């Protein structure tokens, strides 16, 4: 059983920073893709960033490129999302997800097998 637990969300002013963490357990993640998604009230869940667990390959949504950085500490089975220059439109519940089957990264939420419970990020103007 794979478990993903997010932490690090909170309330921050526009222009501020937060770092989200996703602790993974229950299986070896060496061949997984790990992703971050977010969902704002009344909107569909959207892709934010992804990282290939075996290497340093990363991919970002255009809306966060240059402001957010995804990284992984493979020894700790933990994935991070460093969020800088936050904007009110970044307000959402952020979810960590794991894709155990694909060799290439995907931005489609339906391709991810496992999900965390989510952590709220609120950016005030």
N, C-alpha and C positions, 0 to 999 in steps of 0.2 A: 504494500500500500504506500503510495507516494503522498507525502504531505508537504505543503508549501505554506509558510507562515510569513506574512508581510508585517513590517513595522516601520515606524519613522514618519508617518503622516502627522499632520497638524495644521495649525493656522499660522499663516505668514503674510506679511505685507508684500505688495507688488514690488518686484525687484529683489526680493529675498531669495533664500536658498533652503532646500531641504534635501536630505538623503534618505531614500527608501531602501530597506533591506528585505530580502526574501530568503529565508532559511529553508533549505530543502532536505528532506530525509526520506528514508524508506527504500532507496534503490541507488545504484550507481548511476550518476548522471553524466558520465564521461562522453556519451554520444548524443546527448540531448541538445535541443535548442531551447533557450530560455527567453521568455518575452515579458514585456510589461504592456498592459493595456489600461485604458481608463474609460470611465463612463460617467458622464455628467447627467444631472436630472433631465429627464425628457429626451435624452439623446441615446443613440446606439453606442455600444461599446466600440472603441476605436484603438487601433494599434499605436503604440508609442515607440517602443524600441525592442530590439532582440539581439541576442548574442549566442554564438555557437560555443557550446560548452568546451569543446576540445581545443579551441584556439582563440584568437583575438578578433575574429570576424564579427562585425557589428552592423546594425542597420537601424535607421531612424525614420520616423515620420517627418515630413517636411516642416510641420508646425513646431517641432522641438529641436530640429537640427541646429547645432551650434550653441544650444542652451542646456541640453540634457546629455548626460554621459552614462552609458550602461557598462558595467564591469562585473567581473566575477572573481571570487576567491575560491578556486576549485578545491583547495585543501579543506575549506570550511563548508563546502557545498552551499555557498551563499552568493547571491546575485544582488547587485546594488544598482540604484538609479539615482545619480546625482543630478539634482534639478537646480539650475541657476537662473537668474533673471526671470523669476516667476511672474506670470501675468494672471489677472483675474480669470481669463478664459482657460487657464490650466486647472481650475477648480473641478474636482471630480473624485470619484472613488477609483483608486489605482489598484490593479490586480496583477499579481505575478502568475505566470503560466509556464508549463513545461510541455514540449512536444517531443515525444519519445520515438517517433517513427521516421521522420524525414531527415535526409542527408543535407538538405539545403534549408535555409531559414525561410520562414513564411510569415506573412503579416495577417493571415486569415485566422481569426479567433477560433473558427471551427476545426482548425488543424491541431489545436492544442488539447492534450489529453487531461492535464491536471491543472487545477486552479487553486489559488489561495482564497482567503475569505475577503480580502480587500482592505485597504486603509484609506481613510478620508484625507484629502488634501484640499485646503481652503485658502485661497489667495484673496486678500482684501485689497481694495483699491485705495 
